[in-house]
Amino acid sequence: MMLVAVIPAYNEATRVGNVVAAAKRYVDTVIVVDDGSTDTTAEAARRAGAHVIRHAENGGAGAATMTGIEAARRMGANAVVTLDADEQHDPSDIPRLLQPVKDDKADIVFSNRFAHRNRIPLIRRIFNGVGNIVTLLATGMWVQDSQSGYKVIGPRALAQIDLRMRGFEFCTEIVREASQHKWRIAQVPTKVIYSEYTLAKGQSFGNGVKTAMKILLRSFLR
């Protein structure tokens, strides 16, 4: 199985190299999609050994993720693992996330930060709880950590996935794809590393509400 890591990155020059170096231990190729960064993200990723694709302008996490997925398909990947560029995800969890796909028990595997002994700030727990409820309303599927960017996409899902939402709402769109295509899902506990930096890089509560409304509106219009 050819496993490719897809890492969307926006102004992560100080951290993306460490993520690439750690992920390379567990995958065949690392793709970093530099989503219109104004710093040296692309150079740092390339020095660490990643294949780098650059967006001329910032298109959003969803757009960058889909660019990486399409590149992985062209490379002949059988599976893709997506993870963030800010070091909040631990690449040593990749083998555990991949296992249900290798065992042919899942088409897509969602990480679950809440099933592990992680120190997660209350505001993050609230935000993710709201995200889970919105995802349930929009898709009819309950995923315990629907808003995490850490996932493994297996062969069937990789062939069918087609993300159209450009921003953070793509996480809910992936769940909708799973529901519509009837993908088998698995949920695996993973570690998460929160810091002042990673918390500042995430969505604000206000932006999260806007994202939720956008998801619900688009769900009813489809």
C-alpha positions in Angstrom: 0.0 0.0 0.0 1.4 3.4 -1.0 0.6 5.8 1.8 0.9 9.6 1.1 0.7 12.3 3.8 -1.1 15.5 2.8 -0.4 18.5 4.9 -2.1 21.8 4.1 0.0 24.7 5.4 -0.5 28.5 5.7 2.4 30.5 7.2 3.8 27.6 9.1 7.5 28.1 8.3 8.6 27.5 11.9 6.8 24.2 12.3 6.0 22.5 9.0 9.6 21.1 8.7 9.3 19.2 12.0 5.9 17.8 10.9 7.3 16.7 7.5 10.3 15.0 9.1 8.2 13.1 11.6 5.6 12.0 9.1 8.2 10.7 6.7 9.0 7.9 9.1 5.5 6.4 8.5 4.6 7.2 4.9 6.0 6.8 1.4 5.7 10.5 0.4 4.8 13.7 2.0 2.9 16.4 0.1 2.7 19.9 1.6 0.2 22.3 0.0 1.5 25.8 0.7 -1.8 27.7 0.7 -0.6 31.1 -0.4 1.8 31.6 2.5 3.6 34.9 2.9 6.5 33.4 4.8 9.0 30.6 3.9 6.6 27.7 4.5 7.4 26.2 1.0 11.1 26.3 1.5 11.0 24.8 5.0 8.8 22.0 3.8 11.0 21.3 0.8 14.2 21.2 2.9 12.5 18.6 5.2 11.9 16.4 2.2 8.3 17.2 1.2 6.9 17.4 -2.3 5.6 21.0 -2.3 2.6 22.4 -4.2 2.0 26.1 -4.0 -1.3 28.0 -4.2 -0.8 31.5 -5.5 -3.5 32.8 -3.1 -4.9 31.5 0.2 -7.8 29.3 -0.8 -8.6 27.7 2.6 -8.0 24.5 4.4 -10.5 22.5 2.3 -9.1 23.7 -1.0 -5.6 22.9 0.0 -6.5 19.5 1.3 -8.3 18.6 -2.0 -5.3 19.8 -4.0 -3.1 17.5 -2.0 -5.5 14.6 -2.4 -5.6 15.1 -6.2 -1.8 15.1 -6.3 -1.6 11.9 -4.2 -4.0 10.2 -6.6 -1.9 11.2 -9.6 1.1 9.7 -7.8 -0.7 6.4 -7.5 -1.4 6.5 -3.8 -3.6 3.8 -2.3 -4.3 5.7 0.9 -3.8 9.3 2.2 -3.3 10.6 5.7 -4.2 14.2 6.3 -2.7 16.1 9.2 -2.1 19.7 10.3 1.1 21.6 9.8 1.2 23.2 13.3 2.5 20.2 15.2 -0.8 19.6 17.1 -1.0 16.1 15.6 1.5 13.3 16.5 2.6 11.5 13.4 3.5 8.4 15.5 -0.3 7.8 15.6 -0.3 7.2 11.8 0.2 3.4 12.0 -2.8 3.1 14.4 -5.0 5.2 12.2 -4.0 3.2 9.1 -4.6 -0.2 10.7 -8.4 -0.4 10.1 -7.8 0.3 6.4 -5.0 -2.3 6.2 -7.4 -4.8 7.8 -10.1 -3.9 5.3 -12.4 -2.9 8.0 -12.8 0.8 7.1 -12.8 3.1 4.0 -12.0 6.2 6.1 -10.6 6.5 9.6 -11.3 9.6 11.9 -9.0 10.4 14.7 -10.7 11.0 18.1 -8.9 13.4 20.4 -11.6 12.9 23.1 -11.1 9.2 23.6 -7.5 9.7 24.7 -6.1 11.3 27.8 -5.6 14.7 26.2 -5.6 18.0 28.0 -8.1 19.8 25.8 -9.2 23.4 26.7 -12.9 23.7 27.6 -13.6 26.1 24.7 -12.2 23.5 22.3 -14.5 20.9 23.8 -17.4 23.2 23.4 -16.5 24.1 19.8 -16.0 20.5 18.8 -19.2 19.5 20.5 -21.1 22.1 18.5 -19.3 21.0 15.3 -20.3 17.4 16.0 -24.0 18.4 16.4 -24.0 20.5 13.2 -22.3 17.6 11.4 -25.0 15.2 12.6 -27.8 17.6 11.4 -26.1 18.1 8.0 -25.1 14.5 7.4 -27.2 12.2 9.6 -23.9 10.6 10.8 -22.4 10.9 14.3 -18.6 11.2 14.4 -17.1 11.8 17.9 -14.4 14.2 16.6 -15.8 15.4 13.3 -13.7 18.6 13.1 -10.3 17.0 13.4 -8.0 17.3 10.4 -6.3 14.0 11.2 -7.7 11.3 9.0 -6.8 8.3 6.9 -8.6 8.0 3.6 -8.5 4.4 2.2 -8.6 3.2 -1.4 -12.3 3.3 -2.0 -12.8 6.7 -0.3 -9.7 8.1 -2.0 -11.1 7.2 -5.5 -14.5 8.8 -4.7 -13.8 11.8 -2.5 -14.5 15.2 -4.1 -14.3 18.2 -1.7 -15.9 21.4 -2.8 -16.0 23.4 0.4 -12.9 25.6 0.6 -12.7 26.5 4.3 -12.8 24.6 7.6 -16.3 23.3 6.8 -14.6 20.6 4.6 -14.3 18.4 7.7 -18.1 18.2 7.8 -18.2 17.7 4.1 -16.0 14.6 4.4 -18.5 13.1 6.8 -21.2 13.9 4.3 -19.2 12.1 1.6 -18.9 9.1 3.9 -22.6 9.1 4.5 -23.5 9.5 0.8 -21.1 6.9 -0.5 -21.8 4.6 2.4 -18.1 4.3 3.4 -17.2 2.1 6.3 -15.8 4.3 9.0 -13.6 3.7 12.0 -12.7 6.1 14.9 -9.3 5.8 16.6 -8.1 7.6 19.7 -5.1 9.9 19.0 -2.9 12.3 20.9 -3.2 16.1 20.4 -0.7 18.8 21.5 -2.3 22.1 22.3 -0.3 25.2 22.9 -0.9 29.0 22.8 0.3 28.8 19.2 -2.0 26.1 18.0 -5.0 27.5 19.9 -4.3 30.9 18.2 -4.1 29.3 14.8 -7.5 27.6 15.1 -10.9 28.9 14.4 -12.4 31.5 16.7 -15.8 30.7 18.2 -17.4 33.4 16.0 -15.9 32.0 12.8 -17.0 28.5 14.0 -20.6 29.7 14.2 -20.3 31.2 10.7 -18.9 27.9 9.4 -21.7 25.9 11.0 -24.4 28.1 9.4 -22.6 27.7 6.0 -22.5 23.9 6.4 -26.2 23.7 7.2 -27.3 26.1 4.4 -25.3 24.2 1.8 -26.6 20.9 3.1 -30.2 21.9 2.6 -29.5 23.4 -0.8 -27.9 20.2 -2.2 
